[in-house]
Amino acid sequence: MSRIVTASDFRARCLKLMDKVSESGQEIVMTKHGRPVARLVPYQATAADEETRDTVRDRENGWRSKAR
């Protein structure tokens, strides 16, 4: 089950809430004026994430070599 917090509560305690999501695996739903606006879920690495990370790293290395 998702935990629900207001946007202002999330802003005040975001680092603690991020740790809680990471440790417990429970998602948090943020609301504004009683309506859900965002969801914080635990990060789960996938093959697509690895490919994206490799692509970004390759581009950064290319930019750095051009800047020299």
N, C-alpha and C positions, 0 to 999 in steps of 0.2 A: 504494500500500500504506500502511496506517495505521501510525503509530508508537505503541508501547505504553509507557506509563509508570505507575508506581505512584502512588497518591493522595498519598503523602508526598513523592515526588519532584516531582510537579506542584505541590504546595503550596510547596515550597522554590524552585522555578524558574518559577512560573506566568507572570510577565511576559515572560521570555525565550522560553518556549514559545509564548505568544500571538503574539509577534513572528514567530517561526518559521512558525507556521501562516499568518499574514497574508502573509508574504513568499513562502513556498514553495507555498501552497495545499494542503499535506499535512495530513490530519487526524490528531489525537492521541486515543487511547483511554486513559482512566484506569481503573486497576484497584484493587480493594480485596480483599485476601486471594486474589489470583489471578483474580478475576471482574471482567469489564467492568462499570463503573458509570456512566460518562459519556463523552461524546465532544465534542471541541472541533474545530469545522470553520470554515473561512474564511467570513466574512460576505459574502453576495451580496445586494445590494439588489434588491428586486422591487417591482412596482407595489403589492402588498399592504402591504409595509413602508412605502412612501411614504404610503399612505392611513392606516395606523395612526399614523405620525408626525404627520400633519396633524390627525388626530382628537385625539391627546394634546395637541398645541399649542393647538388650539381650546379644549379643556377647561381647560387651564392659564390661558389668557387670560381665560376666563369666570370662573374662581375669583379671579383677581387683580382683575378689575373689581368683583366683589362685595365683596372685602375692603376696598376703598377707601372 
